Amino acid sequence: MKSFENLEVWEETHKLVLEIYKVTKKFPDDERFRLTNQLCRSAASVPANIAEGTGKKTLKEYIQYLCNARGSLEETRYHLRLAKDLDYIDEEKFKNLNEKYNATGRMLNGLINSLKDKSPGT
């Protein structure tokens, strides 16, 4: 399998994590152990699961980790919506980040589907 660092979807989700960390620096201090922590953790979980999956022995395990990444991606999208609804990020920032997560979600789904096509029975 390829190194995770050579995967475009990993690279894009890593960039998004860096952006999330910058955005959450502006959240209120009392959110540090609540939404800030949850948002950073779920965002970082996406590329981390992609990376971890590339180290697995079987294609089935790899696909499972990519599916976990997809779940973390959706969790992150929810946390972004919550941050918008709490007025921690504005509508424009939310739309921008949400679209980026939608685009990387499509990339991730494409990778999962291509791997499933190569692996009978998954």
Residue, then its C-alpha position, 0 to 999 in steps of 0.5 A: m500500500k502507498s504511504f499515507e503521506n502520498l494520498e491526496v485525501w490524507e494531505e487535504t484532511h491534514k490541511l483541514v486539521l491545521e485550519i481547525y486548530k487555527v479557528t479554535k484558538k478564537f473560541p472562548d476559554d471556557e470551551r477549551f475542554r469542551l467543544t474546542n477539544q472535541l472539534c480538534r480531536s475529531a478533525a485530527s482523527v480523520p487523517a490519523n485513521i487514514a494513516e493508521g489504515t495504511g499500516k494494516k496488513t489486509l485490505k479489509e482492515y484498511i477499508q475499515y480504518l477509512c470508514n472510521a475516518r469517514g465517521s470522524l469527518e461527519e463528527t467534525r462537520y457536526h462540531l462545526r455546525l455547533a460552533k456556528d450555532l454558538d456564534y464561535i465561527d461566522e456563517e462564511k467560515f462555516k460554509n467554507l469549512n463545511e464545503k472543504y469537508n464535503a469535498t474531502g468526504r467525496m475523496l474518501n468515499g472514492l478511495i473506499n469504493s475503489l478499494k472495495d472494487k479491488s477486494p471481493g467480499t467487502 
